[in-house]
């Protein structure tokens, strides 16, 4: 049992070393100017070892994507008496807490993505999995497929805009508060407030 703990710790240390090296190199040379060999060398690991952890450079930029998607999908399980919208809102606000807790890494990732147009497209592709999960939550709540898709697309667009505002401001605002404000806007539609 103790040996498994040591192996897991070593695995985490190698993974962290690769991520640290990659982010340093992306900042110094840019995403395109960095190779997986460069990352492995900077981390003090072999190329083969590096590819065991990350099969592409993209994975180095979005290292927690699978974990975050799994958390999000779990949060999308409706609670007793909860509407589909309430479920989606709760799940999105939980992700806001997750992102805020990873503020430094989120800012570094955003800077890398903003500097490389190809990564912007990759980020949008990855967001489709989150959008699909939201769509499925609305369908499970009784919405038609088209209505579920429209709602999911609107929410993902609103979440992206909120995250962009938060990141552009250096992640200093309360992301959960911004998320609540965004959902209030969605819930009230596009009616202009009368002054």
C-alpha positions in Angstrom: 0.0 0.0 0.0 2.8 2.4 0.9 4.6 1.6 -2.4 1.4 2.6 -4.3 1.4 5.9 -2.4 5.0 6.6 -3.4 4.3 5.7 -7.0 1.3 8.1 -7.1 3.3 10.8 -5.5 6.1 10.4 -8.1 3.5 10.5 -10.9 2.0 13.7 -9.6 5.5 15.2 -9.2 6.4 14.4 -12.8 3.1 15.7 -14.1 3.5 18.9 -12.2 7.1 19.3 -13.4 6.0 18.9 -17.0 3.2 21.5 -16.5 5.6 24.0 -14.8 8.1 23.6 -17.6 5.5 23.9 -20.3 4.0 27.1 -18.8 7.5 28.6 -18.4 8.5 27.8 -22.0 5.1 29.0 -23.4 5.7 32.3 -21.6 9.3 32.6 -22.9 9.0 31.2 -26.4 5.3 31.1 -27.1 3.2 28.0 -27.7 4.3 27.5 -31.3 8.0 28.0 -30.4 8.0 25.2 -27.8 8.2 21.5 -28.6 7.3 18.6 -26.4 11.1 17.7 -26.4 11.7 21.2 -25.0 9.2 20.6 -22.2 10.6 17.2 -21.3 14.1 18.6 -21.3 13.2 21.5 -19.1 11.4 19.2 -16.7 14.4 16.9 -16.5 12.4 13.9 -18.0 12.7 11.8 -21.1 10.6 12.5 -24.1 9.0 9.1 -23.7 8.0 9.9 -20.1 6.6 13.3 -21.1 4.4 11.6 -23.7 3.0 9.2 -21.1 1.5 12.1 -19.3 0.6 14.4 -22.2 0.2 13.2 -25.7 0.0 16.7 -27.2 1.0 20.2 -26.4 -2.7 21.1 -26.3 -3.1 18.8 -23.3 -0.4 20.8 -21.5 -2.4 24.0 -22.0 -5.7 22.4 -20.8 -4.5 19.9 -18.2 -7.5 19.8 -16.0 -10.1 19.7 -18.7 -11.2 16.1 -18.2 -11.4 16.5 -14.4 -13.4 19.7 -14.7 -15.8 18.2 -17.1 -16.3 15.2 -14.8 -17.0 17.5 -11.9 -19.4 19.6 -14.0 -21.3 16.5 -15.2 -21.6 15.3 -11.6 -22.9 18.7 -10.5 -25.5 18.5 -13.3 -27.3 15.7 -11.5 -30.6 17.3 -10.4 -31.5 17.5 -6.8 -35.0 16.8 -5.5 -37.5 19.5 -6.7 -34.8 21.4 -8.7 -35.6 22.8 -12.1 -33.2 22.1 -15.0 -32.2 25.8 -15.0 -31.5 25.7 -11.2 -29.4 22.6 -11.7 -27.4 24.2 -14.5 -27.0 27.4 -12.5 -25.8 25.5 -9.5 -23.3 23.5 -11.6 -21.9 26.6 -13.3 -21.5 28.4 -10.0 -19.6 25.4 -8.6 -17.3 25.7 -11.6 -16.9 29.4 -10.8 -15.7 28.4 -7.3 -13.3 25.8 -8.9 -11.9 28.4 -11.3 -11.5 31.0 -8.6 -9.6 28.6 -6.5 -7.3 28.0 -9.5 -7.0 31.7 -10.3 -3.2 31.8 -10.9 -3.3 28.8 -13.3 -6.5 30.1 -15.0 -4.8 33.4 -15.7 -1.6 31.7 -17.1 -3.7 29.5 -19.3 -5.8 32.4 -20.6 -2.6 34.3 -21.5 -1.3 31.4 -23.5 -4.6 30.8 -25.3 -5.0 34.5 -26.1 -1.5 34.6 -27.6 -2.2 31.7 -30.0 -5.2 31.8 -32.3 -5.1 28.0 -32.9 -5.7 27.5 -29.2 -8.7 29.8 -29.2 -10.3 27.3 -31.6 -9.3 24.4 -29.4 -10.8 26.0 -26.4 -14.1 26.5 -28.2 -14.0 22.8 -29.2 -13.5 21.8 -25.6 -16.4 24.0 -24.5 -18.7 22.0 -26.7 -18.5 19.1 -24.2 -19.7 21.5 -21.4 -22.4 22.8 -23.8 -23.5 19.3 -24.6 -23.8 18.4 -20.9 -25.9 21.5 -20.3 -28.1 20.6 -23.3 -28.6 17.1 -21.9 -29.6 18.6 -18.5 -32.3 20.7 -20.1 -33.5 17.7 -22.2 -33.7 15.6 -19.1 -35.8 18.4 -17.5 -38.3 18.1 -20.4 -37.1 20.7 -22.9 -37.3 19.9 -26.6 -34.0 19.3 -28.3 -34.0 22.7 -30.0 -34.9 24.6 -26.9 -32.3 22.7 -24.9 -29.6 23.5 -27.5 -30.6 27.2 -27.6 -30.5 27.4 -23.8 -27.2 25.6 -23.6 -25.6 27.8 -26.2 -26.9 31.0 -24.5 -25.5 29.9 -21.2 -22.1 28.8 -22.5 -21.8 32.2 -24.3 -22.8 34.1 -21.2 -20.3 32.0 -19.1 -17.5 32.7 -21.6 -18.2 36.4 -21.5 -18.2 36.4 -17.7 -15.0 34.4 -17.5 -13.4 36.8 -20.1 -14.3 39.8 -18.0 -12.9 38.1 -14.8 -9.7 37.1 -16.6 -9.2 40.5 -18.2 -9.5 42.1 -14.8 -6.8 39.8 -13.4 -9.2 37.5 -11.6 -9.7 40.1 -8.9 -13.5 40.1 -8.8 -15.6 37.5 -7.0 -16.3 35.1 -9.9 -19.3 33.5 -8.1 -20.9 36.9 -7.7 -20.3 37.6 -11.4 -21.8 34.3 -12.2 -24.9 35.0 -10.2 -25.3 38.4 -12.0 -24.9 36.6 -15.3 -27.6 34.1 -14.5 -29.9 36.9 -13.3 -29.4 38.6 -16.7 -30.2 35.4 -18.5 -33.3 34.7 -16.3 -34.7 38.2 -16.9 -33.9 38.1 -20.6 -32.9 41.2 -22.6 -35.4 43.6 -21.2 -33.9 47.0 -20.5 -34.3 48.2 -17.0 -36.3 51.3 -16.6 -34.6 54.1 -14.8 
